[in-house]
Amino acid sequence: MARSGAAEGRLGALEVGAPGVGALDVGGLEIGALVDHHCHSVVAAELADDALAGLLTESDRPPAPGCSPFDSAIGLAVRRWCPPVLGLPAHAPAADYLARRRELGAAEATRRLLAAAGLDTCLVDTGLTAAAGRALLPLPELAEATGAVVREVVRLESVAERVPGGAADWPRAVGEALARAAAGAVAVKSVVAYRHGLAVPAERPARPAVVAAAGAQLRAGGGRLTDPVLLHHLLWTAVDVCAELRLPLQLHTGFGDPDLTLHHADPSLLTDFVRAAEPSGVPLVLLHGYPYHRQAGWLAQAFPTVYADLGLTASYTGPRVAAVLGEMSELVPFGKLLFSTDAYGLPELFSVGAAQFRHGLGMLLADWRADGACSAADAQRVARLVAADNARRLYALG
């Protein structure tokens, strides 16, 4: 058992078992398997040490001379939670961990790390298909490796970029393609934050402007969509499809790789769009948010259709996870805050994301109880809502 001395001094118990395994015990509270409402698949093949370390950062560049992704808050979290899963002591040096991983082999390490996350259900964004030049596991294989129920989240822009046909037919074809793709999914996701930013107008683009932009896109050879007229049309198309199929719409917000301009990903820029889309009733799920997680919290508090998650922030903030989770909880209604790992490429990120969330939530609830801010029953209810029940309700998982 790992034990937090701070919480122990206040309540006598903050215990987390092997990373992500079993239940979180906070003064007698327990939550079991988690619903990871936003993640990606993983590479199960052998990776060179540099390639593996490169997946511990959102950067797509080599590290600066003398630097390593392991020397970071997320690196500390990996070395805290993952070595025990592979039979090493917590905080084993990175070189020892990598050597042990090679000794076990990628398949066995992947199996152990995914199992350690203790996930009941994974909702997987299928817009990414490779990491570090290696193919990601198909969904059936990911389900087998995690032991979890796996469902698909359809990426909006990926669907649109595959739509054939001429410019005049593009708006109709995109709508039909998205409806087909989303029919078997649990949500649609947009990465408009990466493509143009989140300052989405309240008004739908006029059809002539959409057709003209589609024509320019096709004449340029298609490919990656970056035209704001097309992107905003897509977002409204997603609202229509999600309203018809009763699905949530996930939106990347906050930090990411260098393809993104950070201040354009501030979720408060979505306010006009949120107001305009509100009559549709479509839930808008703001992913990640950091460092704008308080803005996401305000939107979730102010608008009934808006939800928020901590996502990969739990992993990347390392020892500060409880503080950041507390900042999100300042405004986000407890019934609208969701757990996810946003794990991608590395099975370690599932294990770390789950362990960090359990630990951070435990620390936060221990503080609240010690301060008299909530009862034991309140803390248990909040923990279960955020860990799994909110996602089950929002995505109609049963």
Salt bridges, closest charged atoms under 4 A:
GLU15 OE2 - ARG3 NH2 2.46
ASP49 OD1 - ARG102 NH1 2.68
ASP60 OD1 - ARG61 NH1 2.49
GLU103 OE2 - ARG100 NH1 3.34
GLU108 OE2 - ARG111 NH2 2.65
GLU108 OE2 - ARG112 NE 2.86
ASP120 OD2 - ARG392 NH2 2.70
ASP125 OD2 - HIS40 ND1 3.74
ASP125 OD2 - ARG155 NH2 2.66
ASP125 OD2 - LYS189 NZ 2.98
GLU161 OE2 - ARG195 NH1 2.74
ASP169 OD2 - ARG172 NH2 2.49
GLU176 OE1 - ARG172 NH1 2.54
ASP240 OD1 - ARG204 NH2 2.77
ASP259 OD2 - ARG224 NH2 2.67
ASP272 OD1 - ARG275 NH1 3.25
ASP309 OD2 - HIS37 NE2 3.11
GLU327 OE1 - HIS293 NE2 2.69
GLU327 OE2 - ARG294 NH2 3.97
GLU330 OE2 - ARG294 NH2 2.89
ASP342 OD1 - HIS38 NE2 3.13
ASP342 OD1 - HIS40 NE2 2.97
ASP342 OD2 - HIS288 NE2 3.36
GLU348 OE2 - ARG101 NE 2.56
ASP367 OD1 - ARG10 NH2 2.57
ASP378 OD1 - ARG381 NH2 3.71
